[in-house]
Amino acid sequence: MSDDRLIVALDVPNAVAGLEMASRIGDAVNFYKIGLGMLTGGGLALANELKQEHGKRIFLDMKLFDIGATVEAAVRGLAQFDLDFLTVHGDPHVVRAAKEGAAGTDLKILGVTILTSLDRADLDASMIRAGDIPELVVARALHAFDAGADGIIASPQEAALIRAQPESAGRLIVTPGVRPTGAALGDQKRVTTPAQAIENGADHIVVGRPIWRADDPAKAARDVLAEIKNVT
């Protein structure tokens, strides 16, 4: 069975392409992320098919943000699909509402701290308060945990800082911004290798383009798994 610490991001145009990619990867991977970019391309249908017909675990990366009542209603609707992880923004009112919507199900609510594609200049342009990114990520993670989040999304560069916090005990740390050794960075700015991310305290790593753009996606996935095989 595949190591579920690896989550492959199916950031492809539509559900047909996603199902084809999952077929090419086969048994090498058991956990997939389906993001907002595929929502209008049949993303929910793909999530349901991979879960119900192929026995895969599913991380729905929607990064929901709205007033509490709307978030709660949206999460309650998504929870009926028996998915595994769902992202919302890590703001406490959003996390609390999402947990209400997921009540009675096994859906894990993950709070987004600061996107791994952003750096301090991006935060300044968005008028986010001053401070080093690691400091802000840890603060947002702790607020999300306090609001009831089952885990958080953070750069692998900040995973160790979060894992060192007592509040992280029993909580998930899921890290995008992971690039296998030698892979292009793409639009990510705060990255590490798969092994470094796990060593830093991540429970799951998310890898997309280095796998689905590879000539042999199954081999690319197995190469990532080989990098983390002996990391505990």
C-alpha positions in Angstrom: 0.0 0.0 0.0 1.2 3.5 -0.8 2.5 5.8 2.0 -0.3 8.2 2.7 2.1 10.9 3.8 2.3 11.8 0.0 -0.7 13.6 -1.3 -0.6 14.2 -5.1 -2.3 17.5 -6.3 -4.4 16.8 -9.3 -4.1 20.4 -10.6 -5.2 19.4 -14.1 -8.0 21.1 -16.2 -10.9 18.8 -15.5 -12.2 15.6 -14.0 -11.5 13.6 -17.2 -7.9 14.6 -17.1 -7.8 14.0 -13.3 -9.2 10.5 -13.6 -6.8 9.7 -16.5 -3.8 10.9 -14.3 -4.9 8.9 -11.3 -5.2 5.8 -13.6 -1.6 6.4 -14.8 -0.3 6.8 -11.3 -2.2 3.7 -10.2 -1.4 2.0 -6.9 1.7 4.2 -6.3 -0.5 6.8 -4.6 -3.5 6.6 -2.4 -4.2 10.2 -1.5 -5.1 13.0 -3.9 -5.8 16.7 -3.6 -8.4 18.3 -5.7 -8.4 22.1 -5.7 -10.5 25.1 -6.5 -9.1 25.3 -10.0 -10.9 22.1 -11.0 -14.2 22.9 -9.2 -15.9 24.0 -12.4 -14.3 21.1 -14.3 -16.1 18.4 -12.4 -13.8 18.4 -9.3 -16.5 17.2 -6.9 -17.6 14.4 -9.2 -13.9 13.4 -9.5 -13.5 13.5 -5.7 -16.6 11.3 -5.3 -15.5 8.8 -8.0 -11.9 8.4 -6.7 -13.3 8.0 -3.1 -16.2 5.7 -3.7 -15.1 3.7 -6.7 -11.3 3.6 -6.4 -10.9 3.7 -2.6 -8.6 6.7 -2.6 -8.4 9.3 0.1 -9.4 12.8 -0.9 -8.2 16.3 0.2 -10.5 18.9 -1.1 -8.6 22.2 -1.2 -11.2 24.9 -1.4 -9.7 27.5 1.1 -13.2 28.6 2.0 -13.6 32.1 3.4 -16.9 33.9 4.1 -19.3 34.8 6.9 -19.7 32.0 9.5 -23.2 30.9 8.4 -22.2 30.6 4.8 -19.0 28.6 5.6 -21.0 26.3 7.9 -23.6 25.6 5.2 -20.9 25.0 2.5 -19.0 22.6 4.7 -22.1 20.7 5.7 -22.9 20.2 2.0 -19.3 19.0 1.2 -19.2 16.7 4.2 -21.8 14.5 2.7 -19.2 13.3 0.1 -17.3 11.4 2.8 -14.0 13.2 2.0 -11.0 13.2 4.2 -9.5 16.8 4.4 -11.0 20.2 3.6 -9.2 23.5 3.7 -10.6 26.8 5.0 -8.8 30.0 5.8 -7.3 29.9 9.3 -9.3 32.8 10.6 -10.9 31.7 13.9 -14.5 32.5 12.9 -14.1 30.5 9.6 -12.6 27.5 11.4 -15.3 27.5 14.1 -18.0 27.6 11.4 -16.4 24.9 9.4 -16.1 22.6 12.4 -19.8 23.1 13.0 -20.6 22.2 9.4 -18.4 19.0 9.6 -19.9 17.9 13.0 -20.8 14.2 13.1 -18.5 13.3 10.2 -14.9 12.3 9.8 -14.0 15.3 7.7 -10.8 17.0 8.9 -10.8 20.8 8.8 -7.4 22.3 7.9 -6.8 26.0 8.4 -4.6 27.8 5.9 -1.9 30.0 7.5 -0.1 31.9 4.8 0.0 30.7 1.2 3.3 29.2 0.2 3.4 31.3 -3.0 3.6 34.5 -0.9 6.5 36.4 0.5 6.8 39.5 2.7 6.4 41.8 -0.3 3.1 40.1 -1.2 1.9 40.5 2.4 2.9 44.2 2.4 0.9 44.7 -0.9 -2.1 43.1 0.8 -1.6 45.3 3.9 -1.0 42.3 6.2 0.6 43.4 9.5 4.3 43.7 9.8 6.4 40.7 11.0 8.5 37.9 9.7 6.5 35.3 7.8 7.4 32.4 10.2 6.2 34.4 13.1 2.9 35.2 11.4 2.4 31.6 10.3 2.9 30.3 13.8 0.5 32.9 15.2 -2.1 32.0 12.6 -1.6 28.3 13.3 -2.1 28.7 17.0 -5.3 30.8 16.4 -6.6 28.1 14.1 -5.9 25.3 16.7 -7.6 27.3 19.4 -10.7 27.6 17.2 -10.8 23.8 16.8 -8.9 23.1 13.5 -7.9 19.5 13.1 -4.7 20.7 11.4 -3.1 23.5 9.4 -1.6 24.1 6.0 1.9 25.7 6.2 5.1 25.9 4.3 7.5 23.1 5.2 9.9 25.8 6.2 7.6 26.7 9.1 6.5 23.1 10.0 9.2 22.7 12.6 8.3 25.9 14.4 4.6 24.9 14.5 5.4 21.3 15.6 7.5 22.7 18.5 4.3 24.4 19.9 2.5 22.4 22.6 -0.8 23.2 20.9 0.2 21.2 17.8 0.1 17.9 19.7 -2.4 15.6 17.9 -3.0 18.2 15.1 -2.1 17.6 11.5 0.5 19.7 9.6 0.1 19.5 5.8 2.7 21.1 3.7 2.5 22.2 0.0 5.6 24.0 -1.4 7.4 20.6 -1.5 9.7 20.0 -4.5 11.7 16.8 -5.0 15.5 17.3 -5.3 16.3 19.0 -8.6 12.7 20.0 -9.5 11.7 23.5 -10.6 10.2 25.8 -8.0 7.3 27.0 -10.2 5.2 29.6 -8.3 6.3 28.4 -4.9 8.6 30.7 -2.8 9.0 28.8 0.5 10.0 25.3 -0.3 11.9 22.3 0.9 12.5 18.7 -0.3 10.0 15.9 0.7 12.4 14.5 3.3 13.1 17.9 4.8 9.4 18.6 5.1 8.7 15.3 7.0 11.8 15.8 9.2 10.4 19.3 10.0 7.2 17.8 11.4 4.8 17.5 8.5 2.3 14.7 8.6 1.6 15.0 4.9 3.3 16.6 1.9 1.6 17.8 -1.2 3.3 17.4 -4.5 1.7 18.4 -7.9 3.5 19.4 -11.0 6.7 17.4 -10.4 4.5 14.3 -10.6 1.7 15.0 -13.0 3.9 16.7 -15.5 6.4 13.9 -15.5 6.7 11.5 -18.5 6.1 8.7 -16.0 3.9 10.0 -13.2 3.9 6.7 -11.3 7.7 6.6 -11.3 7.8 10.3 -10.2 5.5 9.5 -7.3 7.6 6.5 -6.3 10.7 8.6 -6.4 9.1 11.0 -3.9 8.0 8.1 -1.7 11.6 6.8 -1.8 12.8 10.2 -0.5 10.6 9.9 2.6 10.6 6.2 3.1 13.0 6.1 6.0 12.0 9.4 7.6 10.1 9.1 10.8 
